[in-house]
């Protein structure tokens, strides 16, 4: 993270308490389900990665400054080019109004930033992400820091040692102690370091999740007429999120 958009340096942060969102614990409220099923937003993936990062970096009323500096933006762009970063975009009337992006390592996904410029846009993007990770075999979704917004959607906090144990288990091909998905830059960096006592640190190559598995499910659904969402329709997402593991 950087102290500001103009800060040329990057700081590595490793929280003592880590926020994760169990993939089988996403909270799909009735109101959010209605929004998703209505297809209020056109949802795409990897269609505007650089624009998504730029939108997340823009100042807002509740966040006058950003931690995303040019060095970080260039690094994420490179990760995207080599297939280790992804974005989920929400569009309304042809305008990018929200979404998220993150980094992937094996079957762990590290959510980096999320933004909303229209009501419920970030929630819909996160729901699509969780559905995509579940369909693709991911086991860990790291949200970095807990917020009331993330907690309302099912995110929880765990101790750093527990987080690292789950992360290393997922990278080694295990279940990580639970069905989870994702991580952030700090988590990805931690994966390359020394593990907690008694936990072997896995070495690459790691078993990767399948980012396109959800698209195959969408293609198998009854998609009538002209659909150009770039992601399965909302009812497919809602069905997947309400299935129990």
TORNU-890831 format. One record per residue: x, y, z of N, C-alpha, C, O in turn. Coordinates in pm, whole numbers, plus 50000, padded with zeros to 5 digits. Example, Ala and Ser with C-alpha at 12.3 -4.5 7.8 and 13.67 -1.06 7.14 Angstrom:
513194943150780512304955050780513204967050780514244966850846;512854977550708513674989450714512905000350787513415011450804;
***
This chain:
500844988150000500005000050000500895012550000502015012250049;500365023649944501055036449947500295045950039499105044250063;500995055950090500345065650178499445075150102498575081550160;499635075949971498815084549888499095082149742500055075249707;498255087949656498405085749512499725090949459500235085949359;500285101049525501545106949479502755101549554503885105849528;502545092349646503655086549722504395076549633503775066949586;505695078449608506425069349517506775055949581507205046849511;506605054649712507005042349780505795033349805504655037749801;506095020649831505065010649860505395003949992506535000150016;504385002550078504564996450209503824983150213502694982150165;504454972950269503804959950285503134959450421503744962750523;501884955350423501084955150545500614940850571500084934350481;500804936050691500344922650730499524923950858500084924450967;498194924550845497324926850960497414915551063497574903851027;497304919051190497274908851295495964901051290495914889251325;494904907751247493614901251223493314902551075493354913551019;493004891351012492794891150867491324888850837490674880450899;490794896350742489414894450699489364884650583490074886350484;488524874650594488284865350485486774863950468486004866750560;486364859650351484944857150327484774842550288485094838750175;484284834250381484064820150347483154818950226482064824750223;483584811450127482804810650004481454803850024480534806049946;481344795650127480044789450155479284797450260478274792750312;479764809550292479124817650394478714831350344478454840250425;478644833350212478224846350159476774849050199475904840550181;476534860950252475194864550298474404870750184474594882450151;473534862950123472694867750014471334871550070470464862950084;471154884250102469884888950156468814888550047469134888049928;467564888850088466464888749990466534900849899466264899949779;466884912349957466934924649877468064923949774467884928049660;469234918749814470344917549720470024907149614470364908949498;469374896349653469004885949556468104891749448468254888549330;467164900449488466264906649391467044915449293466754915549173;468024922749345468844931249258469624922849158469694926149040;470214911949207471014903249120470144896849012470514896748895;469004891449051468124884548957467554894348854467284890548740;467364906948894466794916848802467764920848692467354927048593;469054917348708470084921248611470084936448590470164941248477;469994943648700470044958248694471354963048633471394973048561;472424955648663473744959048611474174948748507473864936948518;474884953548405475554944348313476904941148376477704950148401;477154928448400478364924348472479324917648374478934908748298;480574922248376481614916348292482804912748379482904917048494;483704904748324484944901448394486114903548301486084899548184;487154909948354488394912548278488164920548151488994920148060;487044927848144486754935648024487334949648032487554955947928;487594954648153488114968348169488964968848295488704976748386;489984960348300490784959148422491424972448460491304976848575;492104978948367492784991548398491785002248442492065010048533;490625002648377489595012248415489065009348555488715018548630;488994996448589488514992648722489494997248830489075002648933;490774995248806491784999948901491745015148913491845020549023;491595021848800491535036448800490325041448878490425051348951;489195034848863487985038848936488165037049085487735045349165;488805025949124489075023549265490035034049322489985037149441;490905039349237491905049049281491355063149290491995071849349;490185065649232489615079049235489205082949376488695074649451;489435095649414488965100349545487445100849549486785102849447;486895099049668485455099649687485155107449815486065110649891;483875110449837483495118349955483925111550085484335118250179;483825098250088484185091050210485655086650210486115080550306;486385089650101487785085750091488515095850003488685093649883;488955106850064489565117549984490915113949923491355120449828;491565103649974492845099649919492845084549892491925077549934;493835079649823493885065549786495255059849817496245067149825;495315046649835496595039749859497165034349729498225027949730;496485036749617496895031249488497715041649413497165051149358;499025039749411499915049049341500315043349205499955031949174;501045050749122501425045748988502205032648991502045024348901;503045030749091503805018249101502865006349119503024995949055;501885007949208500934997249233500074994749110499824983249074;499625005449044498795003848925499554996448816499004987648750;500814999848796501624993148694501854978448730501874969848642;502024975648859502244961848904501004953348880501104942048832;499834958748914498594951348892498354949148743497884938448703;498674959148663498474957748519499344946548463498904938848377;500564945648512501454934848469500914921348514500954911648437;500434920548637499844908048688498634904048603498434892148577;497844913748561496694910948476497144905548341496554896048289;498174911448285498674907148154499164892648156499054885648055;499684888248268500204874448274499204864848340499544853348369;497974869548363496904860848408496804858648557496134849348601;497454867148636497404865548781496574876248851496634877648973;495794883948775494884893748833493614893948750493644891548630;492494896748815491194896848749490354908348801490594913548910;489364912148722488424922548764487004918148735486754910148644;486074923448813484634921748789484054935748778484184943748870;483414938648665482914952148641481394952448636480764943248582;480794962848691479354965048684479094977648601479644988348628;478244976248501477934987148409476454990848418475594982348441;476185003748399474805008448397474705019448291475415029548299;473845017448195473695027048083475035029648015475345040947976;475815019148001477095020247932478225026148013479325027947961;477985029348140478995035548225479465025748332478655018548391;480765025548357481315017148464480965023448597481425034448628;480155016648678479655022548802480095015048927479705018649038;480905004748911481374997549029482024984548992482034980448876;482584978049093483224965249072484374963049166484454969449272;485264954149129486394950649213487494944449128487284941049012;488674943049189489754935749124490594929049232490534932849349;491374919149191492214912149287493254903649218493324903049095;494054897249300495174888949253494884874449288494324871549393;495274865349200495054851149226496384843749235497334846549161;496434834449327497604825849345497094812049379496524809849486;497284802549288496714789349310495204790149321494544795649232;494654784949429493204785649451492874795449563491864793949633;493724805449577493464816549670493284829249588494054831949496;492274836949623492014849549555492144860749657491504860449763;492964870649624493264881649715492554894249666493024900849574;491424897649726490694909449686491474921949722491854923849838;491724930549624492564942349646491754954949671492084962549763;490724957449592489934969549611488564967749549488384959849455;487594975149603486204974149558485624988149560485954996149648;484754991249464484225004749455482785004349406482384995149335;482025014449445480635015449401480305029949372480495038649458;479825032649253479355045949216477855045849190477275055849147;477235034549215475785033049205475345023349313476085014049346;474185025249369473695017049479473755002249445473244997949341;474364994549532474454979849525475444974649421475574962549405;476144983549351477054978749246478184970049301478494959649244;478794974249412479894966349468479384953249527480094943049522;478184953249582477614940949635477364930849524477644918949539;476844935649413476594926749299477914921249245478004909449211;478924929849237480234925249188480804914549280481344904549232;480694916449411481214906649505480444893549496481034882749505;479134894349478478324882249462478754874549338478884862249342;478994881449228479464874949106480844868849128481134857949078;481704875849202483034870449230482944857649311483574847649276;482154857749418482024845849503481484834149422481964822849434;480474836649339479934826049253480994820649158481084808549136;481804829649103482864825449009483924817149081484404807149027;484284821249202485284813849278484764800149319485494790249314;483514799549361482924786749399482884777349280483234765549291;482454782449165482354773949045483724769348998483854758448943;484754777749021486084774648970486984767249065488144764749033;486474763649182487264755449273488194763049365489094757049424;487994776149379488814783649475488464779649618487354774949645;489404781349709489224777249848489394788649949489034787050066;489934799949906490184810750000489944824249934490484826949827;489154832749997488924846449952489364855950064488714856850168;490444862750041491014871950138490484886050110490564891049998;489944892350214489414905950202490304916150272489954927950276;491414912050326492384920550395491864925450528492144919550633;491084936550525490594942850648489074942050655488394943650553;488544939450773487104938750791486504952750789487104962150841;485344954150729484564966450730483114962550757482744951050734;482284971650805480864968350824480214963550695479364954650698;480614969450583480074965450453480394950850423479504943250385;481654946950441482054933150415481444923550517481044912450482;481384927850643480804919250747479344916250717478874905150743;478624925950662477204923850630477024913550519475944907950503;478094911150442478044901450333478654887950371478714878850289;479104886750497479584873850544481044873150579481514862550620;481794883950564483214883750596483444882450746482644887450826;484514875750784484864873850924486344877050943487084878150845;486764878551069488174880651101488754868251166488104861751248;490004864951130490714854051195492124858851228492604868651170;492774852151320494134855851360495114853551245494894845051158;496184861251247497184860351141497724846051127497854841151015;498034839551237498584825951231497574816351168497954807751088;496294817851202495264809251144495104811950994494924802750914;495184824650959495094828250817496234821950737496004816150631;497454823150788498594817650716498494802550705498854796850601;498024795850809497864781350804496864777450696497094767850622;495754784850687494764781950583495324784750444495134776950351;496024795850432496594799550303497574788950254497504784650139;498504784750341499484774650301498814761450270499254754250179;497764757950344497044745550317496404745950179496454736150105;495794757450143495174758950012496224758149901496004751449800;497344764749920498394764649817499014750849801499514747349694;498984743049910499524729449904498524719449849498834707649835;497314724249818496314715449760495294710449859494464701949824;495324715449984494344711350083493124720250079492974728649990;492264718250178491024725850184491154738650265490244746850264;492274740550335492444752550413491584753050536491394763750594;491074741650579490274741150700488834744950679488004743050769;488484750450562487124754650533487054758150385488074759150318;485824759950335485674764050196485774779050190484834786050228;486904784150144487174798450144487674802550008487864794049921;487904815949987488464820249860489094833849866488394843149905;490384836049829491004848749805492074853249899492334846550000;492714864349869493724870749952494174883649889493734886849778;495034891349957495474904149904496964904249884497644894149906;497474915549844498894916749820499704912549939500704905349925;499294916850059500024912950179499954897950199500924891750243;498794892050167498664877550181499524870250081500154860150114;499544875249959500364868749856501824869349893502574859849869;502234880549951503624881649994503924872050106505004866150113;502944870350197503134861250309503294846950264503964839050330;502684843550150502774829750102504184825950064504534814050062;504994835850033506354832849992507334832950109508514830250090;506854836050227507724837050343507674824750429507194814250386;508184825950550508204814750643506804812350698506094821850731;506414799850708505094796550758505054795750908506094795750973;503814795050966503674793651109504254780451156504464771251076;504504779551283505134767651339504374755051300503154754251317;505104745251248504504732351215503814731751081503274721351044;503814742951006503144743250876504194744550766504954754250764;504224734950675505184735250565504764745650462503584746450427;505704753450414505404763450313505444756850176506484751450137;504344757050101504314750549971505144758049869505394770049884;505574751049767506364756949660505554756549531504774747149511;505714766449442505014766249314505554755049226506664750449252;504814750349124503524755949083502374751249172502384740049222;501394760049191500244756849273499074752449185499014756049067;498164744649243496954740749171496094753149154495714759449253;495784756749031495064769249004493564766948997493104756248958;492804777349034491374777049015491034780048869491874784848794;489804777048830489364778748692488464791148684487284790648719;489024802248638488284814848632487104814048535486114821048554;487194805748434486134805048334485064794648359484164793048278;485154787548471484164776948497482754782448507481804775848463;482584794248563481254800048577480644803148440479434801848422;481464807048346480954809948212480384797448147479404798148073;481004785948175480484773348121479104770248180478224765248109;478924773248308477614771248369476574780448306475434776448283;476984792748279476074802248216475684797948076474534799648035;476644792448002476364787847866475384776147867474624774347772;475424768247974474534756747983473124760748024472184753048008;472974773048077471654777748117470854781847993471404782847883;469574784148013468694788147904468844803147883468114811047941;469794807047800470034821247773469334825047643469814822147533;468204831447656467404834547539467764848147481468324856647550;467454850147356467624862747284469064867647292470004859847301;469204880847288470554886747285471004890047425470484899347488;471974882547476472564885647606474034888547584474754880547524;474474900047633475884903747615476454908547748477214918247752;476084901847855476524906147987477984902548013478634908848095;478494892447942479854888147970479934879948096481024875648134;478834877548163478764869348283477384863048285476454868748227;477214851548348475904845048350474834854248406475144863248485;473564852248368472484860548420472334859148571472814849548631;471664868848629471554869448774470954857248839471374853448949;469984851048774469354839548839470324827848854470214820048948;471284826748760472304816248773473204819248893473554810248969;473584831948909474404836049022473684833349153474264827749246;472404837149161471634835249284471494820549317471604816649434;471244812149217471134797749242472424791949296472414783849389;473544796149238474824790849283475134795149425475684787249502;474794807449460475084812549594474194806549701474564806449819;473044801649663472144795649762472344780649778471714774449864;473204774749695473514760549711474404758449832475314766449857;474164748049907475034744850020476164735949975476034728449879;477304736950045478474729050007478274714450044479144706150020;
***
